Amino acid sequence: QLQAYGGGLVQPGGSLTLSCEASKVTFDYYTIGWFRQTPEKGREAVGVACMSSDDGQTYYQGSAKGRFTISRDSGNNIYYLQMNNLQAEDTAIYYCGLKTTWALKCYDMDIWGQGTQVTVSS
């Protein structure tokens, strides 16, 4: 139900925008978020950035604050992650996940999309 794309290779300091299509999602209330996975840490338990479908409330992990922005195209139900000032430590596979919930919850997702690789390197 989730289609993630938009990853790629970017130089340090560069920007990238990821997209997560949730057009087939039929739940009324949910949180959609982006999660990182690296060989060293596995998939992080708490998302980098999440948004509530109901009121658009957002959450950002500390490392993402000020650099990443989650937004959505409500008409097409696409969620974006705009990533600026990317650094080598942002290199990871990025997954979008969905949790059926009234409240904004950026963990323990119920549905996962496929990952998209983001590589930050000069």
N, C-alpha and C positions, 0 to 999 in steps of 0.2 A: 504493500500500500504506500510505501515511501520510496521515492526515487531521488537519490543524491548524486550530484555531479558538480563539476566546476573546479576540481583540483588541478594541480599542475606544478611546474617548477617556477620558482620566483626567487629573485635575488634578495638578500637581506635588505630590509627597509622598504621592500615592495609591498604591493597589495594584491589581494585575490578575493573574489566573491564566490561563495559556494551557494548552491541552490538545493532545496529539498522540496520536491513536489509531493503534495499530500492530497491530490485531487480526488482520490478514491476513498479518502477517509470519511466515514459516516458518523463518527461519534460527535456528540454535541459539545462536550467539554473535554479538553485535553491540553497537555503541555507538549510542545515540540522543542527539541533541543539538539545541540551539536556536541558530540563527544569525541575525544581524541584517543587514539590507540597507538602505542609505540611498542617495539619489541621489549624494551626495558620495563615498562610499567604496565603493559597490557592496556585494556580499555579503562579509562578513568571512570570511577564510580559516579562522580558529579560532572555534569556537563560544563562545557566551556561557556555556553550561552543558551538560554532557554526563553521561550515566550509562551504565555498562556493564550489559548485560542479565544477565550471569553472576552477579556478586557485588554489584551495586548501587554499585560504586565511582563516585565523582563527581569532576568537574573543573569549576572555575569560572574564567572569565576575571577578571582583576583588578578590572575595574569592577563586576563582579557579586557579588564576594565580600561577604558580610554583608548583601546586599540581596535576592538571588535564591536560590531553592531549587528544585532539580529533584527530583522524586519520581515514584513510579509506583504504579499499581494493577495489581499483578501478575496478578490474576485476569482482568482485562479487557484487559491489555496497553495501558494508557493511561499516557502520560508527561505530567507536569505541570510547568509553570514558574511558580512563585509569585514574583511580582515586587513588592517593597515599596519604599517611598520612591522612587518613580519620578521622574525628572528629564527635562527637555526633551531632553537628549542621548540618552535612551533611545528617543526616537521613531524608529521604523524599521518595516520589514516584518520580521516574525519568521517564519523557516522552521524546520521540524523536518527533520532529516536522519538518515539511518542509514548506518552503516558496518559491513560484515561483518568482524569482527575478534575475536580472542580477548581482546586487551588493550583497555584504555580508550584510545581515540584520538578526539580532538575536532577532526578536520580531514579534508579529502579524502573527504567522504561519498559513498556510492555511490547512495543513493536519496534523493529529496527529496519532501517534501509540498508542498502549496500554501502560500503565505504568508498571514499574518494581520497586519493593520495595527494597530500600537500608536501612538497619538498622545498625547503628554503636553503639555498646554497648559492655561493658565488662561482 
